[in-house]
């Protein structure tokens, strides 16, 4: 589905991604873990097309297309979805209008007609239930005045509505209590199928109890330094990042 | 430094005097004061503090060198009418009885200036001081045959009044529409004032309205400006509110090469309230200048202002909001906010709050913000598959909603929303 080869990215003079290699196939869930500042969110942002970063080397192929050549909106239309670590508040734009515009622009990109209003509302209702999002919130302005948990659930709600091929969850678990965590995980598990894939970026093993990954990668200092199965996350949880840090710091010296 | 006075005013006086009929509904005392004021002060240019960013003298010199007053007759305004409103039509400054609806509403009385009894003429110029501003003076000197609209005591009009100011000329012209709108006690009315410029020639409209909101009355007024590039205007609203009175105005400005609004509200008695809202979008070389004055003279009054501008291309927006809180005006609440989005690097906005407070127990605040479109929000929308243009539209729409939502007349609101979408 997506192949990342030797990806380097910088912000200003500072190189943050220093050669990422990753292959994700349909039907898989990958977890990316790592300490603060290791480049996890940068990777998510670069894939979604945020302009602040400069790609200095490498390539990314998404469904046979050169992802880095596509605008952020075309990446989304091709089926890439980023659940933001910090969802943006947009006063004055209703959640429902926002989703309708998004859905219909994605459909137009694929040569499909606009979704009839009735079907759209039925879809909203169905997906809202999935993430236990209060119906009132869908009529409010996008994320405005939402609690932290509501914002994160709204991201998963949007994901459910847009039905992406590859969803990247950027620390969706941060700031969530155990109930919200369960709801988010339930949403992801319900959406998971053989055709799509998920990348779950997290600091902690906690979310991975609910969303069980097929692969776990440890990102450190802009590189994937270790990959393994779900047991790698448990190992990290038990030992912390210190071992990895000291090991790789000494390697670099 | 002695600023050399421009001769624009004198040129205008000469040209208009030779074409206009004698104005016989404004008393001689006011007429001579007006002419004297113009002679002494001239048409303001950018050296005049109140017209710093709005050089009307320069505009006259550049765009109105050959005022010919070849004014057209207008015979049909059907397409401009709103369905659920009574229409009053003013053509090139003169009230047109034949184009206006029959004013069948109970409690409403309309009299053209030319038909006013001597006793009733006292209203003309009673609120707008002829010696306070060049454009009030200019209008007084050459006022068209406007009208006095009265809403009787205890009457609540069941339908909005839509006043259409149509200007049409084949070449450069100056028109001076004028009205007096008076609400008696315990009265309520909604008034929509719209300016349209339909001729081939450029028209400078120097509009003046005196509005009096009587005791415990409520006047909801809308100003809708979309004159196209032939339209140039200075619009003065001089408002006085009596005890427990309420005045709301929402001014929407789209096109028009020059639009200067002087909205002056005097909260002249206790417990009155005024709200001024504005939305303007500017393009090309347009200049839209909103000057407001909230004059709090008595205790326990409240005023609120919200102006939003979207400025594109090489255009210029101005918001200047003056609030006076006079010595007696204790317990005043006065708020003001001006927010602007610049869509191009060549666009300019000048905002200036001016608070002069002489009472000690008051709550006043003002805020202004100017920025570009929020790129973080644009990226969020892009990341959901929404393209650049749609994202911009969604965000600008959201920005404008706060003002557009103040419009309580559905027909007008829909019209504004549609036009706004096209403006973007």
Interface residues (C-beta under 8 A of the other chain):
Chain A: X48 X49 X50 X51 X71 X72 X73 X75 X76 X77 X81 X82 X84 X87 X88 X90 X91 X92 X93 X97 X98 X99 X101 X102 X103 X105 X106 X109 X141 X158 X162
Chain B: X376 X377 X379 X380 X381 X382 X383 X384 X385 X386 X387 X388 X390 X391 X394 X395 X397 X398 X399 X401 X402
